[in-house]
Amino acid sequence: MAFHEVRFPLSIALGASGGPERRTEIVTLGSGREERNSPWAMSRRRYNAGLGLRKLDDIHEVISFFEARHGRLHGFRWHDRGDWKSGAPGVDVTPLDQTLGTGDGERTAFQLVKSYVSGGASYMREIAKPVAGSVRIATGGAAMEEGEDFALDHAAGMVTFAVAPGEGVAVTAGFEFDVPVRFDTDFLDIGLGAFEAGSVPDIPVIEIRI
């Protein structure tokens, strides 16, 4: 299998539903108390891009995208309209949005990450599919230049500095990103009951690890 660096059509995805999924195992004890455990260290996103009644041109675009990915075989990019940048959706990206780590004078590679914080608890998510041209990097609060100060692997979200950040220097970043996904079906059930229109009520999509 391969990953295709293409994004699911935004016009088709408009109106999609979905979000993060966790897996929690719960055992209820004889006392009524619970023991809870999660076998997943990271969450996983699920979406459904099912279409209501749309023009046949839209249906054809979905078919083309699905066939080019060979159903579930190849991954692709997905734009999550609720969570697609280093800060909140309504806030501009800055190079200080997220902390990637702290320099030690030797380390040159840093993975893009996004932290989710609430009520004193947090979760750190690796970002593997940054959007080209959106990534801003700073070391010690000073903005860096892509291509001169650092290189970015847009297919993996890895930042590599030309010169290792110094001891104790904070490495920060701001960015837009996509979610790596695949179709979660090998069959599109297409309804063609209307004149010059059709529907695909179920197009399940699931996040994959890169």
Helices and strands as residue ranges (DSSP letters): E 3-7, H 10-13, E 17-21, E 25-28, E 34-37, E 44-48, E 51-55, H 56-68, E 75-78, E 98-102, E 109-111, E 113-118, E 121-126, E 129-130, E 136-139, E 142-143, E 150-153, E 158-161, E 170-174, E 177-183, E 191-194, E 197-200, E 204-207
